[in-house]
Amino acid sequence: MAADLLFICAQFDITAATAQGLSTLTLQLADKDLNPPVLLAPMAGITDRPFRDLVMRFGAGMVVSEMVASQEMVQAKPGVRERAELSADVENTAVQLAGREAHWMAEAARQVADRGARVIDINMGCPAKKVTNGYSGSALLKTPDHALTLIEAVVEAVDVPVTLKTRLGWDDALLNAPDVARRAQEAGIRMVTIHGRTRCQFYKGQADWNAIRAVKEAVSIPVIANGDIVDTGTARTALDQSGADGVMVGRGAQGKPWLLAQICHDLYGAAAPDIPTGDDLIDMMCAHYQAMLVFYGSDLGLRVARKHLGWYMDEAGTSPALRRAVLTSRDTDEVLRLLGDALSADAEVAA
Ligand SMILES: Cc1cc2nc3c(=O)[nH]c(=O)nc-3n(C[C@H](O)[C@H](O)[C@H](O)COP(=O)(O)O)c2cc1C
């Protein structure tokens, strides 16, 4: 399959961004440039190496790995180190660590830095019960003093910039992101991303981009706005309302790996992404599918790939019968054949 079709490079035109009046084209993260400041969010089970590579080939400022559990990483539990694997674009990949003990966090940070990570992100936002019950992820918002010990241990352990991703607070009664961000900055954190919801909101309701402004006003390090940014319009509104220095996009990129590049183009004057259609789209999807099979091996790859294929087919409006056939087949070659059919058939319907 035409894997080289994946190598769709975005060229960035600095003057165009200035012409659009955006104050920040290049975001400075320690001595790194995040150019443009449009980042792919970490998403467990989704932003694996094949997906990050694909997003980066269209164009983005930085991509973040899935959350990597620090203790499991150090203990080399099966499948954990793969999550920390850097993208093809090593320079612009952050590896995200989660945990609740300074010792494991620091050791994991050392290991991922030794493996070449240029940025390490600390997860203080995951709302999942199995994470917060272990007092990591967003539960750390309830114990900021303890959170600070993790942050200090990681910053101390590595020379690369350490960033933090968190939420507005635990719940409406504890909206402490500004304070946590300020203390994190004092401890050496170089950038903070805020998902504009509390932990107790999980993913419900609408992200509150206005509330991110309080964090922006509390710190001098770059602040990234996250939550419900699904296109250029929402990216622009999120930046306006929060005053943030950049945006992070998660679910909006599912089935649309070019979305970040599109936002980079619309807001910062990067070259327009070559959004694939017709045969090019089929080639791109098949190449992504094959990259997942190579990365995970056929058995696991077949299963992991299903959610991505589902999103691609949702975008394309594939018929329910074909969708079901693609998502239930256990034969990787058949999936490839069906994928072509699924999208060609839709192309005809759409024509
Ligand atoms: C399936 C899924 C997995 C996620 N995994 C992580 C994770 O590993 N680390 C993290 O910090 N946030 C994680 N998140 C949160 C996202 O990074 C992001 O903050 C959230 O989805 C809001 O952004 P969005 O509306 O652009 O998706 C995850 C979200 C989803 C939907």
The ligand as a Gaussian input file, in Angstrom:
#p B3LYP/6-31G(d) Opt

LIG

0 1
 C      -10.366000       7.693000      25.298000
 C       -9.642000       8.804000      25.975000
 C       -8.423000       8.561000      26.574000
 C       -7.748000       9.587000      27.249000
 N       -6.535000       9.337000      27.787000
 C       -5.837000      10.345000      28.380000
 C       -4.525000      10.131000      28.862000
 O       -3.944000       9.045000      28.733000
 N       -3.893000      11.177000      29.463000
 C       -4.497000      12.404000      29.605000
 O       -3.903000      13.335000      30.156000
 N       -5.731000      12.635000      29.125000
 C       -6.402000      11.646000      28.509000
 N       -7.625000      11.890000      27.969000
 C       -8.147000      13.265000      28.003000
 C       -7.754000      14.009000      26.739000
 O       -6.362000      14.196000      26.654000
 C       -8.439000      15.387000      26.685000
 O       -8.037000      16.123000      27.806000
 C       -9.953000      15.282000      26.690000
 O      -10.406000      14.289000      25.811000
 C      -10.586000      16.623000      26.302000
 O      -10.119000      17.034000      25.034000
 P      -10.975000      16.784000      23.679000
 O      -12.361000      17.325000      23.919000
 O      -10.233000      17.530000      22.630000
 O      -11.032000      15.304000      23.451000
 C       -8.316000      10.886000      27.308000
 C       -9.546000      11.123000      26.698000
 C      -10.203000      10.111000      26.040000
 C      -11.526000      10.404000      25.377000

